[in-house]
């Protein structure tokens, strides 16, 4: 169903322009996916579209497969200059999609073991992100997690959540491929839940007790949770002290740290199953 728009005040455009991430999440139960490729990954993963916003030339072009796949979906379109006024920039790859936000992926400390809620295999590698607030880093971590075989990602409630518009875009849709949940309780309860299911925790931090990332004991663990902290401050002391291992990435030229996205890729590769 193609709907032509000539007014920026049309209420149907609110999810794409006037609503903040918080309003989309809590008020509408929606998120925004950008580009045909990312939207296609979301659809294949079972996410439900609400509407599409695109330029006229993409209706018969890049957006055509999406429109055929979802024939009942409203498709809003307007001239390029109108949409540029609406979004503040030229429309990313010509297509945006408002999609329903699945509540079960944000279950926090809902009942049931982590393995069941995240469909974890007996031998697992998972990432735990603590207070990582930058959406670009969240997206990059998920992209590496998907590419390098990480089974799931658990995020503390202080993190930027993975369905943030920028995180989805940077991940290239990987947030739809890797199981994840937001943990709403404290770090101690998360560690307890992990250990109850046989996970050992490895906090990535520089301390006197740090072992190198290629330490044989780490690779031998059948279930390992890699715990990574914020971009600037790193992990809180209680998360470091409560971990089974403290791990460092050996570096040269006096460099003592990497961006959390870069560090995650190195760690995922080294400790993959």
JOLIN-V342569 format. One record per run of one state. SS is the DSSP state (2 for helix, 1 for strand, 0 for the rest). FROM is the first residue (numbers start at 1). TO is the last residue. Records with the same first field share a line. If there is no record, write none. Layout:
# JOLIN-V342569
SS: FROM-TO ; FROM-TO
This chain:
# JOLIN-V342569
0: 1-1 ; 5-10 ; 18-20 ; 29-29 ; 35-35 ; 45-48 ; 60-63 ; 70-73 ; 79-79 ; 88-91 ; 101-102 ; 107-113 ; 119-123 ; 130-134 ; 148-151 ; 157-164 ; 172-173 ; 177-178 ; 184-186 ; 197-199 ; 205-210 ; 213-215 ; 221-222 ; 229-229 ; 231-233 ; 235-236 ; 242-244 ; 249-259 ; 271-273
1: 2-4 ; 30-34 ; 49-55 ; 74-78 ; 95-100 ; 124-129 ; 152-156 ; 179-183 ; 200-204 ; 211-212 ; 223-228 ; 230-230 ; 234-234 ; 245-248
2: 11-17 ; 21-28 ; 36-44 ; 56-59 ; 64-69 ; 80-87 ; 92-94 ; 103-106 ; 114-118 ; 135-147 ; 165-171 ; 174-176 ; 187-196 ; 216-220 ; 237-241 ; 260-270
